[in-house]
Amino acid sequence: MDKIELKNLLFLARINAKEEEYPEIIEKLENTFELIDEMQELDLSDLKPLNNPLELSNVSREDKGNNRNNKKKFLDNSSESDEDYFNVPKIIE
Amino acid sequence: MAQNDTLIKGWQPVIGLEVHVQLMTNTKLFSPAKNQFGEDANTLVDLIDLGLPGVLPVLNEGAMKQGIKFGLATNAKIAETMIFDRKNYFYPDLPKGYQITQLHYPIVRDGVVEVNGKKIRIHQAHLEEDAGKSIHDKYDDKSVIDLNRSGVPLLEIVSEPDIRSASEAVEYLKKIHQIITYLDISDGNMSQGSMRCDANVSIMKPEDKEFGTRAEIKNINSFKFVEKAINFEIRRQIKILEANGAVEQETRLYDSIKDETRSMRTKEFANDYRYFPCPDLVPTNISEEFIESVRKDMDELPEEKQERFMSTYNLNEYDAGVICADKQIANFFEEVVKDADIQLAAKWIIGDLNALLNKHDICLDESKIDAANFSELIQKITDNTISGKIAKEVLEEIWITGTKVTEVIDSKGMQQISDEGELENIIETILNENNNQVIAYKSGKDKLFGFFVGQVMKATQGKANPGLVNELLKKRLS
């Protein structure tokens, strides 16, 4: 992994790392990649992909409402809001 | 070969559509907040929609049922096991930082719909949650977010690239619209955003084995714009390729005001969504029994309704087909004919009402016409209060204002003149004023009869009862 790939990854994950931290992050990530490479060597052609380690089927709920809205509290909990909306930096298309 | 009909300047357009349909559930896909359009901002928001730490999504069975209904209606495979994935990206209207969607194991796969006798395959339909809404015009220096829509269930219906022209894309979209409205899983209202469409467009030479590079057009919100946007994009790509250029794979936005598509790309590198199975939701098994229970609960489909209308209302196949093409219109028809003449109502719905809807490119729900008022209009024609010609004027008026038919007729004095004495007087005046024509008529110029009828109509601003005028004129001139 080079610096450019790392920068891209940090941007996508919105992680704000300093340039001097890069070598350490790259080293840790490369250790992880090595571990993945090791696993790739196993022959798993007979196995069904495992999407979740829990052998459970998901629960669902009936399509019924339960109003837990608390507009004022929710808005107050954000870093910036007015009486109706969450306020965010201008999004330019 | 039929395919050659779709060539443009020797190029074959290849089109696939992604249709996002907002499902009409009571609550959101993973939270118990209400799913409703048009409420005050941020009043339909749950802790789960806010993505607060520690909350867990719980799947709405209603949304699952609606997805299955769509699959059954399109002869698709329903997943034995479906899996929800996280699509990761940061945007202010997505508080969690990821959208829960389905990538590899969608609820529905391999469907098919028939459009003008041609089969168009559906690659998959998957469940996902909608994002909130960003509003940019409240302040100059910041944007604001309304999360009422955040978490609303969507069914994204992805076609195979089987579509070959812009008009075929519109027909396909209308078919999807018909299916979802018939199944009552969505209102399909494009102007309110409950049905949205992205189009993947590329062009190739007919002899080419591989498709060309495609552009994805986002944000198309009416049937008319689908056709225009695709046609614009086809022309743009032809221009590029004929100048030996290369089409870029990119996302483009359709601007309906300028009637053009333009690049939306703002970043140097492609977005990488880093999909992975959502650890909050384990795989969901869907049993045969569950699917069967959904099947039993399904509403009448268009073909079934058409059959019923033919037998119950004695409509011919064509009329029943036109009325049943749109469920709203079919329901409207059933309301109208509770009190009004069936054949006359059918004629007016298929003719004048459909013409208005097409002209303004809206669906019945978006118009000001309601069944009771329209029924009144038909009844006023049947009981001779107004003539067919005046009825057209009344329809134009209620189309614009939504006023009650009786009020329009009263306030504008549109009642048909069926008073024999009054009409006889008018006829007398006209015959006196047109003595030469009377002489000509009596000497054998039969065609002048129409002239006299026209004059009576003109003198009464079209309000004379046409049948009666004919009868009285014949008597007077014989």
Interface residues (C-beta under 8 A of the other chain):
Chain A: N8 L12 R14 N51 N52 L54 L56 S57 N58 V59 S60 R61 E62 D63 K64 G65 N66 N67 R68 N69 K71 F74 L75 E80 D82 D84 Y85 F86 N87 V88 P89 K90 I91 E93
Chain B: T25 N26 T27 P32 A33 K34 D40 A41 N42 T43 L44 V45 D46 L47 L50 V58 L59 N60 E61 G62 A63 M64 T81 I83 N88 F90 Y91 P92 G97 Y105 S134 I135 H136 K138 Y139 D141 K142 S143 V144 I145 D146 L147 M264 F269 N271 D272 R274 P277 P279 L281 V282 P283 T284 N285
